Structure formats: C-alpha cells, structure tokens
C-alpha cells in the first residue's frame, strides 16, 4: 500500500512481485521507468492496483433543477458528515457544501445540466482525485487497475496481461486512457457509470472470457484509434450509454459482434472504423438504440449481417456511406423505425417506394409491400385581422407542422385525408380573423390550424 497525501513515485525496471493490493491515494503519480521493462506481477489473480474512494452512499433517489444548488432526496438519509464529500450528478462530481435535512443538501456550484427529475439515482462519496499511472506492465492481477469514486485519473502506456480484468472503472468522471494494451485477460476494459472520458489508441487482443470493451451507463465518451481483436464475445458491448463517439476504431475477428448495442443507448456516432470478419454481426442493435450515426465504415466479411437493427424500438438511425460487402446473412437487416439507409456499398437505399401529396381533401391508399409510412401534415393558417381605419391589419397565425413514422400494419388500406381551409379574414374595423382548419390523416395524426 502506498499511503501518501501526494507525490511522484518512480519504479525501477525489473519484475516487482506483489502479494497484496497496491493502493493509491489522491495526487499520487505512479511511473515506471519503461512500460516494457517495469513489471508488476500480482502472481495469483487476487490483487491489483486500487484507486478507490470511500464513504459511498447511494440510498434513495433525488431531483435537482438546472442552475439550482438545492438537491432534494426521496428515501434518503443524508447526514452532516456528508458535507465536503462529492455527489455524482449527470456525469459530474459536485461538492456538498451544506445539509439541511435527511432529504435536502446544498451543492457548492449550481447544477449545470438539464434538470434531473424525481427518481434519479446518484452516488455520494469521498473521492480520490488527480492520479496518474504510466509506463508499466501489469500481470496476473484481479483487475490490473481498478478505480472507483474518482475524478481526474490518467493512464498512459500501460500493458495489462493474463489478468481477470485489464482495467475496471466505476463511478468516475473526467478521465483519460492513452496507449493501453490488454493481452489475454478474461475481460479487456470494463467501465460502469463513467463520464467525460477519453480512450485513445487503446487495444484489447485475445480476450479469453468476455468482450474487449464493456460500457454500462456511460456518457460523453470519445473512443479514438482503438482496436479490439479476437475477443471470445464482442469487440465492444454497450448498455445504457449516450453521447458516445467512436472514430477510427477496429473490431475484427471477435467471436460475437464487432459492436453490440444491448439496450437503452442513444446518440452514438460510429465513423471511419473497420468492423470485419466477426463471428456474428459486424454491428448489432439488439435492444433500444436511437439516433445512431454510422458513417464511412468498412463492415465486411462478417458471419451474419453487416449491421443488424434487430429491434423495432430502435428509432431514427442513419446508415450512410459504409461498405457492406460479403457479409454472410446480408448487408443490412432493418427492423427499426425511421432508419435512413443511403449511399452504402453493397446495401440498397431504403428510398421511399411511393409518395402521395394532397393539396385538397382526398383518400390515401397504402401501397402493396409498404413496411413503414412517413406522414407530414400542415394545418391551415389563421385569417388576418380586419382592416382598421389607418389601413393596416395583423396577419393570422401559421398552421402547425406535424410528422410521424407509422408501422404499415397500423395504417388502414385507405385513410381519409382532410386538408384544412384557411381562416377567413376578420371584419373591417379590427375584427379577429377565423382559425385555420385542421389537416388530418385519418384518425392517426392531426395538423392543427393557426389562430386568427
């Protein structure tokens, strides 16, 4: 155990055999002379480097408004001892400056993100912060490095081999990994509830019992120029993540998917990467994954689909400019809603098969073979006000615009189309104009008219 209030520790080259955890504290910089020659051997897969805060508390739920310093709990027992500790809200740690009651605390800085509604989970802890670990090889560990309840951690030029987990992070914000290699670990990198995180030129090869990179409930993360090869499950697996950017990432020769989005993911960008020769799909959206942008990737020679959008509640995903050649089951399987597929090699665009435009009321006829129907409606504008004695009048309000995707099975063989009529002008002398008429698509969607 290294117990210190801070400082720089340099380990000489050679093999250092350890039979206990190596525990680091805040403001400690642990450096080896050279990553290939300075080796920490934990021998039995029972120990590793630990950077773990204390006094964790997660009972109950909370709410907090944007720009407020008051946090309100439900089912919490917040105590005066928590003043000075930190609370993790929307991916950032805030210092607790006061405690009013079991269910009310004050944070030192106004909450900067979108309002968190009642029922939001949280973590309070005494943090470990400002820690750097560089230039080491770690062998035979439980977790080569485990960090939890931490802020501002930095890892560079580290090799983790033959360990249970290469790198494990939980409840963390503002961290960075550069030039890390994982070889023959059971799991490569596992991150849970980690936020504002950079992963750069990191690799995982020959992962024996899991995936190369596992992300759970992570947000605001950039993954760049990384590689995940020959894992026994997936190259990368994501659950409950948002605002994740993958750029120039390679996932090849993994037994499962190159990337699997298991469920509850949103706002994902995948750009300029290679997802080839995986045992199953190159990329699979197994459960809800919305607003994914997949642009300019090579997704070839996979054992199932290039991309498999497997769930109907995967909404508004954009698949553009990728190469989908030579995937066993086909280029794209799209069971999602509102998917846009354009300009890919080896995959047809999902162009609209039929367009029907109505400028007056009529009947929509569903085309044979349609699977999804996109409807746009504009309500009629309201009438202008009546002219007053000086010769002027105010214009009427614009009609509303409404759009929606429908599964074809929810739309009748025909639907009555009503086009709203514009509101009449008001009587002279300043009379109010009439309200514009609604436009409707059967009983399924209404575009409301503007006020007069």
C-alpha positions in Angstrom: 0.0 0.0 0.0 1.2 3.5 -0.9 -0.3 5.8 1.7 0.5 9.4 1.0 -1.1 12.8 0.5 0.6 13.1 -2.9 3.8 12.9 -4.8 5.7 11.2 -7.6 6.8 7.6 -7.3 9.1 6.1 -9.9 9.6 2.3 -10.1 12.8 1.0 -11.5 12.9 -1.6 -14.3 12.6 -5.2 -13.3 9.9 -7.5 -12.1 8.2 -6.5 -8.8 6.3 -9.4 -7.3 3.3 -8.4 -5.1 1.1 -10.4 -2.8 -1.3 -7.6 -1.8 -3.2 -4.8 -3.5 -1.2 -1.7 -4.4 -3.4 1.1 -3.0 -3.0 4.7 -4.3 -4.3 8.0 -2.9 -5.1 11.4 -4.3 -2.4 13.4 -6.1 -0.1 10.4 -6.5 1.8 9.9 -9.8 3.0 6.3 -10.2 5.5 5.8 -13.0 7.6 3.0 -14.3 11.0 3.6 -16.0 9.8 1.8 -19.1 6.5 0.1 -19.8 8.1 -3.0 -21.3 10.7 -3.5 -18.6 9.0 -2.3 -15.4 6.7 -5.2 -14.4 4.2 -5.5 -11.5 3.4 -9.2 -11.1 0.5 -9.9 -8.8 1.0 -13.6 -9.2 -2.3 -15.1 -8.1 -5.0 -13.0 -9.9 -6.3 -11.9 -6.5 -4.8 -8.4 -6.3 -4.1 -5.3 -8.4 -3.7 -1.6 -8.3 -6.6 0.0 -6.4 -7.7 3.7 -6.6 -11.0 3.6 -4.7 -12.7 6.4 -2.8 -14.6 5.9 0.4 -17.8 6.6 2.2 -20.0 5.7 -0.7 -23.8 6.2 -0.3 -26.5 5.6 -2.9 -29.7 5.0 -1.0 -32.9 6.6 -2.3 -33.3 8.9 -5.3 -33.2 12.6 -6.0 -34.2 15.5 -8.1 -32.3 18.8 -8.9 -33.2 21.7 -11.3 -30.9 23.3 -13.7 -28.9 26.2 -12.2 -30.0 25.3 -8.7 -27.8 24.4 -5.7 -30.6 22.5 -3.8 -30.8 18.8 -4.2 -34.0 17.1 -3.0 -34.0 13.4 -2.0 -36.7 10.7 -1.6 -35.9 7.8 0.7 -32.5 9.3 1.6 -30.8 9.7 5.0 -28.3 12.5 4.2 -26.2 13.4 7.2 -24.0 16.3 8.2 -20.9 14.0 7.8 -21.6 14.2 4.0 -20.7 17.9 3.9 -17.4 18.2 2.0 -18.0 14.9 0.1 -19.0 14.8 -3.6 -22.2 13.8 -5.3 -22.2 12.5 -8.9 -25.0 14.2 -10.9 -25.3 13.9 -14.7 -21.8 12.7 -15.0 -20.0 15.4 -13.0 -19.0 15.5 -9.3 -20.3 18.4 -7.2 -19.1 19.2 -3.7 -21.7 19.1 -1.0 -21.5 22.4 0.9 -24.4 22.0 3.4 -27.0 19.6 4.7 -30.5 20.9 5.6 -32.2 17.6 6.4 -32.2 13.9 5.6 -33.7 14.8 2.2 -32.1 18.1 1.4 -28.5 19.1 0.7 -26.8 22.0 -1.0 -24.0 21.8 -3.6 -21.3 24.3 -3.9 -21.8 25.2 -7.6 -25.1 25.5 -9.4 -26.2 22.3 -11.2 -25.1 22.9 -14.8 -27.0 20.2 -16.8 -30.6 19.6 -17.7 -33.0 19.2 -14.8 -32.9 15.7 -13.2 -36.4 14.6 -12.5 -37.6 12.8 -9.3 -36.4 9.2 -9.3 -32.9 9.9 -10.5 -30.2 7.7 -9.0 -26.9 9.1 -7.6 -23.7 8.4 -5.8 -22.1 10.3 -2.8 -18.5 9.5 -1.9 -15.2 10.8 -0.6 -13.2 11.0 -3.9 -9.7 10.1 -4.9 -8.6 12.6 -7.4 -5.7 13.7 -9.6 -4.0 10.4 -10.1 -1.6 9.3 -12.9 -0.3 5.8 -13.6 2.1 5.5 -16.5 4.8 3.2 -18.1 4.1 -0.2 -16.5 3.4 -3.8 -17.4 0.9 -5.4 -15.0 0.5 -9.2 -14.9 -1.7 -11.8 -13.2 -4.0 -9.3 -11.4 -7.6 -9.4 -10.4 -8.1 -6.0 -12.0 -4.9 -4.6 -13.4 -6.2 -1.2 -12.3 -9.5 -0.7 -10.5 -10.7 2.9 -10.0 -13.9 3.9 -8.3 -15.3 7.1 -6.8 -12.6 9.0 -8.6 -12.2 12.2 -10.6 -9.4 13.2 -12.9 -7.5 10.0 -13.4 -4.9 9.5 -16.2 -3.4 6.2 -17.5 -0.8 6.1 -20.2 1.5 3.5 -21.8 0.4 0.5 -19.7 0.2 -3.2 -20.7 -2.1 -5.5 -18.7 -1.7 -9.2 -19.3 -3.2 -12.5 -18.1 -5.5 -10.8 -15.6 -9.2 -11.2 -14.7 -10.0 -7.7 -15.9 -7.5 -5.4 -17.6 -8.9 -2.0 -16.5 -12.0 -1.6 -14.4 -13.7 1.8 -13.8 -16.8 2.6 -11.8 -18.5 5.9 -10.8 -15.9 8.1 -12.4 -15.7 11.4 -14.2 -13.0 13.2 -16.2 -10.5 10.5 -17.1 -8.2 9.6 -19.9 -6.6 6.4 -21.2 -3.8 6.6 -23.8 -1.7 3.8 -25.3 -3.0 0.9 -23.1 -2.8 -2.7 -24.3 -4.7 -5.6 -22.9 -3.5 -9.1 -23.8 -5.0 -12.5 -22.8 -7.2 -11.1 -20.0 -10.6 -12.6 -19.3 -12.2 -9.1 -19.9 -10.3 -6.2 -21.5 -11.7 -2.9 -20.2 -15.0 -2.6 -18.1 -16.4 0.8 -17.4 -19.6 1.4 -15.4 -21.1 4.9 -14.8 -18.1 6.7 -16.2 -18.4 10.1 -17.8 -16.5 12.7 -19.8 -13.9 10.1 -20.7 -11.2 9.8 -23.4 -10.0 6.5 -24.7 -7.2 6.9 -27.3 -5.0 4.3 -29.1 -6.1 1.6 -26.6 -6.2 -2.1 -27.6 -7.5 -5.5 -26.4 -6.3 -8.7 -28.0 -7.2 -12.4 -27.3 -9.7 -11.6 -24.6 -10.5 -15.1 -23.1 -13.9 -14.9 -21.5 -15.7 -11.7 -22.3 -15.5 -8.6 -24.5 -12.7 -6.2 -25.3 -14.5 -3.1 -24.1 -17.7 -3.2 -21.9 -19.5 0.1 -21.3 -22.5 0.3 -19.0 -24.4 3.6 -18.2 -21.5 5.7 -19.6 -21.9 9.1 -21.2 -19.9 11.7 -23.1 -17.1 9.5 -24.1 -14.7 9.6 -27.1 -13.1 6.4 -28.3 -10.5 7.0 -31.0 -8.0 4.9 -33.0 -8.5 1.8 -30.8 -8.6 -1.9 -31.7 -10.4 -4.9 -30.2 -9.4 -8.1 -31.8 -10.2 -11.8 -31.2 -12.4 -11.5 -28.1 -14.4 -14.5 -27.0 -17.6 -12.4 -27.0 -17.9 -9.0 -28.6 -15.3 -6.4 -29.6 -17.3 -3.7 -27.8 -20.6 -4.1 -25.8 -22.7 -1.1 -24.7 -25.7 -0.9 -22.4 -27.5 2.3 -21.3 -24.9 4.7 -22.9 -25.4 8.1 -24.5 -23.2 10.6 -26.4 -20.5 8.1 -27.3 -18.2 8.8 -30.3 -16.2 6.0 -31.9 -13.7 7.2 -34.5 -11.3 5.1 -36.5 -12.0 2.0 -34.2 -11.2 -1.5 -35.4 -13.2 -4.5 -34.2 -12.2 -7.7 -36.0 -12.1 -11.5 -35.6 -14.3 -11.4 -32.4 -16.4 -14.4 -31.8 -19.6 -12.4 -31.3 -20.3 -9.0 -32.8 -17.8 -6.3 -33.7 -20.0 -4.0 -31.6 -23.2 -4.9 -29.8 -25.6 -2.3 -28.5 -27.5 -4.3 -26.0 -30.2 -1.9 -24.9 -31.1 1.7 -23.9 -28.4 3.5 -25.9 -28.8 6.9 -27.6 -26.8 9.5 -29.6 -24.0 7.3 -30.8 -21.6 8.1 -33.7 -19.5 5.5 -35.4 -17.2 6.9 -38.1 -14.3 5.7 -40.2 -13.8 2.4 -38.5 -13.4 -1.3 -39.5 -15.8 -4.0 -38.3 -14.8 -7.0 -40.3 -14.6 -10.8 -40.0 -16.5 -11.1 -36.8 -18.3 -14.4 -36.0 -21.8 -12.8 -35.9 -22.9 -9.3 -37.0 -20.4 -6.6 -37.7 -22.7 -4.2 -35.7 -25.9 -5.3 -33.9 -28.6 -3.1 -32.3 -30.0 -5.9 -30.1 -32.3 -3.6 -28.0 -33.3 0.0 -28.0 -30.7 2.2 -29.6 -31.8 5.5 -31.1 -30.1 8.3 -33.0 -27.1 6.3 -34.1 -25.0 7.9 -36.9 -22.9 5.3 -38.8 -20.8 6.9 -41.5 -17.9 5.8 -43.6 -17.1 2.4 -42.1 -15.8 -0.8 -43.6 -18.2 -3.6 -42.4 -17.3 -6.7 -44.4 -16.9 -10.5 -44.2 -18.9 -10.9 -41.0 -20.6 -14.2 -40.1 -24.1 -12.7 -40.1 -25.2 -9.2 -41.1 -23.1 -6.2 -41.7 -25.5 -4.2 -39.4 -28.4 -5.8 -37.7 -31.0 -3.4 -36.4 -32.8 -6.1 -34.6 -35.5 -4.3 -32.5 -38.5 -2.3 -33.7 -37.9 0.3 -30.9 -34.5 1.3 -32.5 -35.5 4.7 -33.8 -34.1 7.3 -36.2 -30.7 5.7 -37.0 -28.7 6.9 -40.0 -26.6 4.4 -42.0 -24.6 6.4 -44.7 -21.5 5.8 -46.9 -20.4 2.4 -45.5 -19.0 -0.6 -47.3 -21.1 -3.7 -46.6 -19.7 -6.3 -49.0 -19.6 -10.0 -48.3 -21.5 -10.4 -45.1 -23.0 -13.9 -44.8 -26.6 -13.0 -43.9 -26.6 -9.8 -45.9 -25.6 -6.2 -45.7 -28.4 -4.7 -43.5 -31.3 -6.1 -41.5 -33.6 -3.2 -40.6 -36.4 -3.9 -38.1 -36.1 -0.4 -36.7 -38.3 2.7 -37.1 -37.3 5.7 -39.1 -34.0 4.3 -40.3 -32.2 6.1 -43.1 -30.0 4.0 -45.3 -28.2 6.0 -48.1 -25.1 5.7 -50.3 -23.6 2.5 -49.0 -21.6 -0.1 -51.0 -23.4 -3.4 -51.0 -26.7 -2.2 -49.5 -29.6 -0.6 -51.3 -31.0 2.7 -50.1 -34.3 2.4 -48.3 -35.8 5.0 -50.7 -39.5 5.8 -50.4 -41.4 3.4 -52.6 -44.4 5.7 -53.0 -45.1 9.4 -52.4 -48.6 10.8 -52.3 -49.2 14.6 -52.0 -52.5 16.1 -51.2 -53.4 19.8 -51.7 -57.1 19.2 -51.2 -59.0 16.6 -49.2 -59.0 13.0 -50.6 -58.1 9.4 -49.9 -54.7 7.9 -49.2 -54.2 4.4 -50.5 -51.5 2.3 -48.8 -49.1 0.7 -51.4 -48.6 -3.0 -51.6 -45.4 -4.1 -49.8 -45.1 -1.0 -47.6 -43.4 -1.6 -44.2 -43.2 1.9 -42.9 -45.2 5.1 -43.7 -44.0 8.7 -43.1 -46.7 11.3 -42.8 -46.2 15.1 -42.8 -49.2 17.4 -42.1 -49.6 21.2 -42.2 -52.6 22.9 -40.6 -54.1 25.8 -42.4 -53.2 29.3 -41.4 -55.5 31.6 -39.4 -57.2 34.6 -41.1 -55.8 38.1 -40.8 -57.5 40.7 -38.6 -59.9 43.1 -40.1 -58.5 46.4 -41.5 -58.7 49.3 -39.1 -59.1 52.9 -40.1 -55.4 53.5 -40.8 -55.5 50.8 -43.4 -53.5 48.1 -41.6 -54.3 44.6 -40.2 -52.3 41.9 -38.4 -51.6 38.6 -40.1 -53.1 35.3 -38.9 -51.1 32.6 -37.1 -49.3 29.9 -39.1 -50.7 26.4 -39.1 -48.8 23.8 -37.2 -46.4 21.2 -38.8 -46.6 17.6 -37.6 -44.8 14.5 -38.7 -44.7 10.8 -37.7 -43.5 7.4 -38.8 -46.1 4.6 -38.7 -45.6 0.9 -39.0 -47.5 -0.1 -42.1 -49.7 -2.6 -40.2 -51.1 0.3 -38.0 -52.4 2.2 -41.1 -55.5 1.2 -42.9 -55.7 0.1 -46.6 -57.1 3.6 -47.1 -57.2 6.7 -44.9 -59.3 9.8 -45.3 -57.2 12.9 -45.9 -58.7 16.2 -44.8 -56.8 19.4 -45.8 -57.6 22.3 -43.6 -59.1 25.5 -45.0 -57.5 28.8 -44.2 -59.2 31.1 -41.7 -61.4 33.9 -43.0 -60.3 37.5 -42.6 -61.8 39.5 -39.8 -64.4 42.1 -40.3 -63.2 45.6 -41.1 -62.6 47.8 -38.1 -60.3 45.3 -36.4 -62.4 42.1 -36.2 -60.4 38.9 -35.3 -59.6 36.5 -38.2 -61.0 33.0 -38.2 -59.0 30.0 -37.0 -57.4 27.8 -39.7 -58.8 24.4 -40.3 -57.0 21.2 -39.1 -55.5 18.8 -41.6 -55.8 15.1 -40.7 -54.5 11.7 -41.8 -57.5 9.5 -40.8 -57.7 9.5 -37.1 -54.0 8.8 -36.7 -52.4 12.3 -37.0 -53.7 15.9 -36.9 -52.0 19.1 -38.0 -53.7 21.9 -36.1 -54.7 25.2 -37.8 -53.3 28.5 -36.8 -55.2 31.1 -34.8 -56.8 34.1 -36.4 
